[in-house]
Structures are given as structure tokens and as C-alpha cells.
Amino acid sequence: MRSAFLFIVITANLVNFSHLSITPDFIRRHGYPVESYEVETVDGYILVMHRIPCNTPGKLPVLIQHGIIGSSDHYVITGPKQGLIFQLHDAGYDVWLANMRGNTYTKKNRYLSPNSQQFWNYTFHELAIYDLPAMVNHVLKTTYRNKLHYIGHSQGTTTILILLSELPDYNRVIQSVTLLAPVAFVGNLKDPNVSSVFRYFAFTFIAPELGTPNPDFDKIGSYEVFPNNKEVGRISTNLCLSNVEACKEAFKLGGAMGTKHFQERIVEDAFSIFPSSSSINQFVHYAQLFVSNRFAQYDWGSEYRNYLKYGQPIPPDYRLENIVSPVNIFYSDDDAVVSPKDVRRLMARLPNVNFVKFIQNEGWQHFDYIWSRYTKQFINDEILLLLNKS
């Protein structure tokens, strides 16, 4: 265990962010305490974490991870009545919100400029083996605890699965893992989705092209995609609120939220914080998983380059059998980017599945796990029960 932790050297500082304040501002607005920290990874990325501090005896801290092109802001806009982070704090948990490299909060590196291609030369693999360990270590060091609970949504599930597979010593400090819309195997996304046009276009036309290994892809270089744009967000908000019913349908067809889960009150905030930036390589890696129907490391485009990286002609599979931490899984029958078949394939590979909730016949889509008007009923209350028992 010690060797794994020594490998991930971090520095961390408690800081005040006047220019990046959506998460702390929302938390303070609702009367909760908040702290913000900078955490440095071994490869120089400066990550930002937000904390709603609480020191209840017998309750472990909870680390919460966002999905792709997301940020900690995703968890604050629904407010205390529906927001998981507020309900966790009310129940006595010390809540930590993560931000992975490259999003709105974390475009800093000790050695690289975000204007350089090298800054964006990573996939979710690097998020898993560099960013997550740095943040886990920081939480444990700051709270003087030896374990924590982990909750991840979408790409936040991918990264914890990779961390526990590739650096299995971390299983010893993760008391429980809760996966909301787990993304590992994605080969069945070619199957029809109940209500999403997004799946058809994304996985009929885009993913097959993007995910086919191409030795010339690196000539294009790594770069940022889906940066946050306040003006686009403002225009989208005005269009949406001018015809709410059409907006509901657009959210459904886009695979974001089911019609009956849509909340008009969060539209302006949602468009102001999303998207929150990413590297193109993260999408390429997911597309490769779709094409190969494997949960594997990044394909460098040729057998020769894969030999140089891995010592074998194809990327190695992630070693899911190494994950011994208890895993709780929430998934649905109408998620545009998570197929029930793929989730069941994942469950069959995990040695310690503790709890499973399959949401059926609810039109429950990918962002409903955090933004639905029924999130407390379907997700949050169950999570609190699971954490209190573990």
C-alpha cells in the first residue's frame, strides 16, 4: 500500500477562488460552509476540489466525481431539497467535490500551457491513475481518515474502475464505490435506445469513425473540445425557456433528461455550467471501446506503437477482477450512453457487487441521476442508506 501512495506525490493548498466560484457560491447561498483546495498531480496538473466540511464521528468522507465535459458545478444547481451533496452533509458526511484536469476549474499545469497541444494529451486513463489518486490522498490526509466513500457519475465511474483495476492497493482505502450510469463496456450502444436520437447518430456515424485505430490521428494533435461558452449558454437558455415543451423534447431526444424529469428552474444554470471542456482523446478512447467491444487501454493506432507502450500488439484490458471494494450500481433502461447489456457484462466481471438498482419504465436518462426532479426519491435516499450501512 505504501508504495502505491508514494508513487502519487501531491501538494495541496487551501485557496480562495474569486474567478471560479460557481460551486462555492451555490453552496454558500444555501447556508452551507465551503472550502476550496488546489491539489497537484505528479505530472503537474493543478486540480481544484471543493469541500462541504463536517466531522461526524464514525462517518467517513465522501468523494464525488463528475462525468465527461462536466465539473463540480453539476452537483450544486438543484439545491438542498434535491442535491445529493447537501443531503449527504445534512446526514453528517464530509463531502468533497472533485474536478478533473482540463475542465473549467482545472486548466492549469506547472509545466504546460493550456494553449499547447501537450496540455490536452491525455485520456480518461490519466484521469484515473494521476488525478484520482492525488484527490483521494488529499482527502485522507486532510481529514485524518484512512478510508472514504466514492460516488461517480458517467466518466466518474470509468475512472474509479480503472484506478482500482490498475492500482489495486487503493481498494484498501475505498470503503464503498457507488456507480451512477456506469460506463465501462459500451459495445451494445449500437442497439436502439428507447427515446434518444442522440444514440443513433453518435453510435452509427461518429463513434465508428472516431474509434477505429488510425496511426495518422496523432498528426492532428490533441486539443480541447466543448469549452464552456457563456454566450452560447445564454442563447440556449432563452431558446429553451421561450418554448419549454419543445425544450423538454430536445433534452429527451438529446439523451440528457427524460420529459417528466425535466426541471425548468435549473435550465439557466445548467446551460451556464455545461459543457465544461475536455480533451478530444477522452472521446476517442470511448469510441475505441465501442468499436472493440472491450474495456481496455488506449489504442495508439498500430501494433508497433502499442508494442512500444504495452509490450503487446493490442492494448491490455483493464483488470476488473482486482476490484474488491464493495460496488453499488444504479442504471436504467433508457440511458442514451449506457446499455443495460453492457452494465450486466460489467457486473459479471466485478468480484464484489454489493447493491444494484435498475430503473425501468421511467424514461430515466443520463443526467437524470443528478438533475431529475425525482433524484432524491430514486437515487439519493438509496445512497444514504447504503453509506449508513457500510
C-alpha positions as CSV (number, residue, x, y, z in Angstrom):
1,M,0.0,0.0,0.0
2,R,2.8,2.4,0.9
3,S,4.5,2.0,-2.4
4,A,1.3,3.0,-4.3
5,F,0.7,6.1,-2.2
6,L,4.4,7.2,-2.5
7,F,4.1,7.0,-6.3
8,I,1.4,9.7,-6.2
9,V,3.1,12.7,-4.8
10,I,0.9,15.8,-4.3
11,T,1.0,19.2,-3.0
12,A,-2.2,20.9,-1.8
13,N,-3.3,24.3,-0.6
14,L,-6.4,25.8,0.8
15,V,-7.2,28.7,-1.5
16,N,-9.8,31.4,-2.4
17,F,-11.1,31.4,-5.9
18,S,-12.7,34.7,-6.9
19,H,-12.8,33.9,-10.6
20,L,-14.1,30.4,-10.4
21,S,-16.8,30.5,-7.8
22,I,-20.0,28.8,-9.1
23,T,-19.7,25.7,-6.9
24,P,-18.7,27.6,-3.7
25,D,-21.2,30.4,-4.4
26,F,-24.1,28.0,-4.7
27,I,-23.1,26.1,-1.6
28,R,-22.8,29.4,0.5
29,R,-26.1,30.7,-1.0
30,H,-27.9,27.8,0.7
31,G,-26.2,28.3,4.0
32,Y,-23.6,25.6,4.0
33,P,-19.9,26.0,4.8
34,V,-17.4,25.5,1.9
35,E,-13.7,25.2,1.4
36,S,-11.7,25.1,-1.8
37,Y,-8.3,23.4,-2.4
38,E,-5.7,23.1,-5.1
39,V,-4.2,19.7,-5.5
40,E,-1.2,19.0,-7.7
41,T,-0.7,15.7,-9.6
42,V,2.7,14.1,-10.3
43,D,2.5,15.3,-13.9
44,G,1.9,18.9,-12.9
45,Y,-1.8,19.4,-13.3
46,I,-3.4,21.7,-10.7
47,L,-6.8,20.3,-9.7
48,V,-9.5,22.1,-7.7
49,M,-11.6,20.5,-5.1
50,H,-14.5,21.9,-3.1
51,R,-15.5,20.7,0.3
52,I,-18.6,21.0,2.5
53,P,-16.8,20.2,5.8
54,C,-18.3,18.1,8.5
55,N,-16.6,16.0,11.2
56,T,-19.2,13.5,12.4
57,P,-17.6,10.6,14.5
58,G,-18.0,7.3,12.7
59,K,-18.8,8.7,9.3
60,L,-16.2,8.7,6.5
61,P,-15.7,11.4,4.0
62,V,-17.4,11.1,0.6
63,L,-15.6,12.0,-2.7
64,I,-17.9,12.8,-5.6
65,Q,-16.8,12.7,-9.2
66,H,-18.4,14.4,-12.3
67,G,-18.7,13.0,-15.8
68,I,-17.1,13.9,-19.1
69,I,-17.2,17.6,-20.0
70,G,-18.6,18.2,-16.5
71,S,-17.5,19.7,-13.2
72,S,-18.3,20.0,-9.6
73,D,-21.0,22.6,-10.6
74,H,-23.2,19.7,-11.8
75,Y,-23.9,18.8,-8.2
76,V,-24.9,22.2,-6.8
77,I,-27.6,23.6,-9.1
78,T,-30.5,21.5,-7.9
79,G,-30.2,22.9,-4.4
80,P,-30.6,21.3,-0.9
81,K,-34.0,19.7,-1.5
82,Q,-32.8,17.5,-4.3
83,G,-29.0,17.8,-4.3
84,L,-27.1,14.8,-3.2
85,I,-24.2,16.7,-1.8
86,F,-26.5,18.7,0.5
87,Q,-28.3,15.7,1.7
88,L,-25.1,13.9,2.5
89,H,-23.9,16.9,4.5
90,D,-27.2,17.1,6.4
91,A,-26.7,13.4,7.3
92,G,-23.3,14.1,8.8
93,Y,-20.9,13.4,5.9
94,D,-17.8,15.4,5.0
95,V,-18.4,16.0,1.3
96,W,-15.7,16.5,-1.3
97,L,-16.3,17.6,-4.9
98,A,-13.7,16.7,-7.5
99,N,-12.7,18.5,-10.7
100,M,-10.6,16.5,-13.2
101,R,-7.9,18.1,-15.4
102,G,-9.0,20.3,-18.3
103,N,-12.4,21.4,-17.0
104,T,-13.4,25.0,-16.2
105,Y,-11.7,24.9,-12.8
106,T,-8.5,23.0,-13.8
107,K,-6.9,24.5,-16.8
108,K,-3.5,24.8,-15.0
109,N,-0.3,22.8,-15.2
110,R,3.0,23.6,-13.6
111,Y,4.9,22.9,-16.8
112,L,2.4,23.2,-19.7
113,S,0.2,26.0,-21.1
114,P,-3.5,25.1,-21.8
115,N,-2.8,26.7,-25.2
116,S,-0.4,23.9,-26.1
117,Q,-1.4,20.5,-27.6
118,Q,0.7,18.7,-25.0
119,F,-1.6,20.0,-22.2
120,W,-4.5,18.2,-23.7
121,N,-2.6,14.9,-24.5
122,Y,-4.4,12.6,-22.1
123,T,-7.4,10.3,-21.9
124,F,-9.6,9.2,-19.0
125,H,-6.8,6.7,-18.2
126,E,-4.6,9.6,-17.0
127,L,-7.5,11.0,-15.0
128,A,-7.8,7.6,-13.3
129,I,-4.1,6.9,-12.5
130,Y,-3.0,10.5,-11.8
131,D,-5.9,12.8,-10.9
132,L,-8.0,10.4,-8.7
133,P,-5.1,9.2,-6.6
134,A,-4.0,12.8,-5.9
135,M,-7.5,13.7,-4.8
136,V,-8.1,10.5,-2.7
137,N,-4.7,11.1,-1.0
138,H,-5.6,14.7,-0.3
139,V,-9.0,13.9,1.3
140,L,-7.5,11.2,3.5
141,K,-4.6,13.4,4.6
142,T,-6.8,16.5,5.3
143,T,-9.5,14.6,7.2
144,Y,-7.1,12.2,9.1
145,R,-9.2,9.3,7.9
146,N,-7.9,6.1,6.4
147,K,-10.9,5.4,4.2
148,L,-13.5,7.2,2.2
149,H,-16.7,6.6,0.1
150,Y,-16.7,7.2,-3.6
151,I,-19.6,8.3,-5.8
152,G,-19.1,8.7,-9.5
153,H,-21.4,9.6,-12.5
154,S,-20.7,8.6,-16.1
155,Q,-16.9,9.1,-16.7
156,G,-16.6,9.3,-13.0
157,T,-17.4,5.6,-12.9
158,T,-14.9,4.8,-15.7
159,T,-12.1,6.4,-13.8
160,I,-12.7,4.7,-10.4
161,L,-12.9,1.3,-12.2
162,I,-9.6,2.0,-13.9
163,L,-7.9,3.2,-10.6
164,L,-9.0,0.1,-8.6
165,S,-8.0,-2.2,-11.5
166,E,-4.6,-0.8,-12.2
167,L,-3.6,0.4,-8.7
168,P,-5.4,-2.2,-6.6
169,D,-3.9,-1.0,-3.3
170,Y,-6.5,1.7,-3.4
171,N,-9.2,-0.8,-2.8
172,R,-8.0,-0.7,0.8
173,V,-9.0,2.9,1.3
174,I,-12.2,2.9,-0.7
175,Q,-14.9,1.8,1.8
176,S,-17.6,1.8,-0.9
177,V,-18.0,2.6,-4.6
178,T,-21.3,3.9,-6.0
179,L,-21.6,4.0,-9.8
180,L,-24.3,6.1,-11.3
181,A,-24.7,5.2,-15.0
182,P,-21.5,3.1,-15.2
183,V,-19.5,3.4,-18.3
184,A,-17.0,0.6,-19.0
185,F,-18.2,-1.8,-21.7
186,V,-20.0,0.2,-24.4
187,G,-20.3,-2.2,-27.3
188,N,-24.0,-2.6,-27.1
189,L,-24.7,1.1,-27.7
190,K,-25.5,0.2,-31.3
191,D,-28.8,-1.3,-30.1
192,P,-31.8,1.1,-30.4
193,N,-32.5,3.4,-27.4
194,V,-36.0,3.9,-26.1
195,S,-36.2,7.6,-26.8
196,S,-32.8,9.1,-27.8
197,V,-32.0,10.2,-31.3
198,F,-28.5,11.1,-29.9
199,R,-27.6,7.4,-29.6
200,Y,-28.4,6.6,-33.2
201,F,-26.3,9.4,-34.6
202,A,-23.4,9.1,-32.1
203,F,-23.0,5.4,-32.4
204,T,-24.0,4.9,-36.1
205,F,-21.8,7.6,-37.6
206,I,-19.4,9.3,-35.2
207,A,-18.1,6.6,-32.8
208,P,-17.2,4.0,-35.6
209,E,-15.1,6.6,-37.4
210,L,-13.5,8.1,-34.3
211,G,-12.9,4.8,-32.6
212,T,-11.2,3.0,-35.5
213,P,-7.4,3.0,-34.7
214,N,-5.6,5.3,-37.0
215,P,-1.8,5.7,-36.9
216,D,-2.2,9.2,-38.5
217,F,-4.6,10.5,-35.9
218,D,-1.7,12.0,-33.8
219,K,-0.8,14.2,-36.8
220,I,-4.0,16.2,-35.9
221,G,-2.8,16.5,-32.4
222,S,-4.5,16.7,-29.0
223,Y,-6.8,19.6,-28.4
224,E,-9.6,20.9,-26.3
225,V,-13.3,20.2,-27.2
226,F,-16.6,21.6,-25.8
227,P,-15.2,24.5,-23.8
228,N,-17.7,26.5,-21.8
229,N,-19.2,29.4,-23.6
230,K,-21.4,31.8,-21.6
231,E,-22.9,33.4,-24.7
232,V,-23.9,30.1,-26.2
233,G,-25.3,29.2,-22.8
234,R,-27.3,32.5,-22.7
235,I,-28.8,31.9,-26.2
236,S,-29.6,28.3,-25.4
237,T,-31.4,29.3,-22.2
238,N,-33.5,31.9,-24.0
239,L,-34.5,29.5,-26.7
240,C,-35.3,26.8,-24.2
241,L,-37.4,29.0,-21.9
242,S,-39.3,30.5,-24.8
243,N,-40.8,27.1,-25.6
244,V,-40.5,24.8,-22.6
245,E,-42.3,21.9,-24.1
246,A,-40.0,21.9,-27.1
247,C,-37.1,22.2,-24.8
248,K,-38.2,19.1,-22.8
249,E,-38.4,17.2,-26.1
250,A,-34.9,18.4,-27.1
251,F,-33.4,17.3,-23.8
252,K,-35.1,13.8,-24.2
253,L,-34.0,13.4,-27.9
254,G,-30.5,14.5,-27.0
255,G,-30.3,11.8,-24.3
256,A,-29.9,14.2,-21.4
257,M,-33.2,14.1,-19.4
258,G,-36.5,12.3,-19.6
259,T,-39.5,14.5,-20.2
260,K,-41.1,14.0,-16.8
261,H,-37.8,14.6,-15.0
262,F,-37.1,17.9,-16.6
263,Q,-36.8,20.9,-14.3
264,E,-37.4,24.3,-15.9
265,R,-36.0,26.0,-12.8
266,I,-32.4,24.7,-13.4
267,V,-32.3,25.4,-17.2
268,E,-30.4,28.7,-17.0
269,D,-27.8,27.2,-14.5
270,A,-27.4,24.0,-16.5
271,F,-26.6,25.9,-19.7
272,S,-24.3,28.2,-17.9
273,I,-22.1,25.4,-16.5
274,F,-22.3,22.8,-19.2
275,P,-20.3,21.8,-21.2
276,S,-17.1,22.3,-19.2
277,S,-14.4,21.3,-21.5
278,S,-12.4,18.1,-22.3
279,S,-9.7,16.6,-24.4
280,I,-10.6,15.1,-27.7
281,N,-8.7,12.0,-26.7
282,Q,-11.2,11.1,-24.0
283,F,-13.9,10.8,-26.7
284,V,-11.5,8.9,-29.0
285,H,-10.8,6.4,-26.2
286,Y,-14.6,5.8,-25.5
287,A,-15.1,5.4,-29.3
288,Q,-12.3,2.8,-29.3
289,L,-14.1,0.9,-26.6
290,F,-17.3,0.9,-28.6
291,V,-15.5,-0.4,-31.8
292,S,-13.5,-3.0,-30.0
293,N,-16.3,-4.0,-27.5
294,R,-13.6,-4.2,-24.8
295,F,-12.8,-2.3,-21.6
296,A,-9.1,-1.6,-22.5
297,Q,-6.4,1.0,-22.5
298,Y,-5.9,3.4,-25.3
299,D,-5.0,2.1,-28.8
300,W,-2.1,4.0,-30.3
301,G,-3.1,3.2,-33.8
302,S,-0.6,0.5,-34.8
303,E,0.8,-2.8,-33.5
304,Y,4.3,-1.2,-33.4
305,R,3.3,1.7,-31.3
306,N,1.2,-0.5,-29.0
307,Y,4.3,-2.7,-28.5
308,L,6.3,0.3,-27.5
309,K,3.7,1.3,-25.0
310,Y,2.4,-2.0,-23.7
311,G,4.7,-4.7,-24.9
312,Q,1.9,-6.3,-26.9
313,P,0.2,-5.5,-30.3
314,I,-3.2,-4.5,-28.8
315,P,-4.0,-2.5,-25.6
316,P,-4.4,-4.6,-22.5
317,D,-7.8,-5.0,-20.9
318,Y,-8.4,-3.3,-17.6
319,R,-8.2,-5.9,-14.8
320,L,-11.6,-5.7,-13.3
321,E,-11.0,-8.8,-11.2
322,N,-8.7,-6.6,-9.0
323,I,-11.7,-4.5,-7.8
324,V,-12.6,-5.9,-4.3
325,S,-14.2,-2.8,-2.8
326,P,-17.9,-3.1,-2.5
327,V,-19.7,-1.7,-5.5
328,N,-23.2,-0.2,-5.7
329,I,-24.7,0.2,-9.2
330,F,-27.5,2.4,-10.5
331,Y,-28.5,2.1,-14.1
332,S,-31.6,2.4,-16.3
333,D,-33.4,1.1,-19.4
334,D,-33.4,4.5,-21.2
335,D,-29.9,5.9,-20.9
336,A,-28.5,7.1,-24.2
337,V,-24.9,6.2,-23.4
338,V,-25.3,3.2,-21.0
339,S,-26.7,0.0,-22.3
340,P,-28.2,-2.4,-19.7
341,K,-26.5,-5.3,-21.6
342,D,-23.1,-3.6,-21.0
343,V,-23.8,-2.9,-17.4
344,R,-24.7,-6.6,-16.8
345,R,-21.5,-7.6,-18.5
346,L,-19.6,-5.3,-16.1
347,M,-21.4,-6.7,-13.1
348,A,-20.5,-10.3,-14.2
349,R,-16.8,-9.2,-14.1
350,L,-16.8,-7.4,-10.7
351,P,-16.0,-9.7,-7.7
352,N,-17.9,-7.7,-5.1
353,V,-21.2,-6.2,-6.3
354,N,-23.0,-5.1,-3.1
355,F,-26.2,-3.5,-4.5
356,V,-27.9,-3.0,-7.8
357,K,-30.8,-0.7,-8.8
358,F,-32.3,-1.0,-12.3
359,I,-34.6,1.9,-13.0
360,Q,-37.2,0.8,-15.5
361,N,-40.2,2.4,-17.4
362,E,-39.4,5.9,-16.0
363,G,-37.8,7.5,-19.1
364,W,-34.7,7.8,-16.9
365,Q,-31.8,9.3,-18.9
366,H,-28.1,10.1,-18.4
367,F,-28.4,13.4,-16.5
368,D,-31.4,12.4,-14.5
369,Y,-29.1,10.8,-11.9
370,I,-28.2,14.3,-10.8
371,W,-30.8,16.7,-12.3
372,S,-34.1,14.9,-12.2
373,R,-36.9,16.3,-10.1
374,Y,-37.1,12.8,-8.6
375,T,-33.4,12.3,-7.9
376,K,-33.9,12.2,-4.1
377,Q,-36.6,9.5,-4.4
378,F,-34.7,7.3,-7.0
379,I,-31.1,7.9,-6.1
380,N,-30.2,10.0,-3.1
381,D,-32.2,8.2,-0.4
382,E,-30.8,4.8,-1.5
383,I,-27.2,6.1,-1.5
384,L,-27.7,7.4,2.1
385,L,-29.0,4.0,3.2
386,L,-26.1,2.3,1.6
387,L,-23.5,4.6,3.1
388,N,-25.0,4.4,6.5
389,K,-24.8,0.6,6.4
390,S,-21.3,0.3,5.1
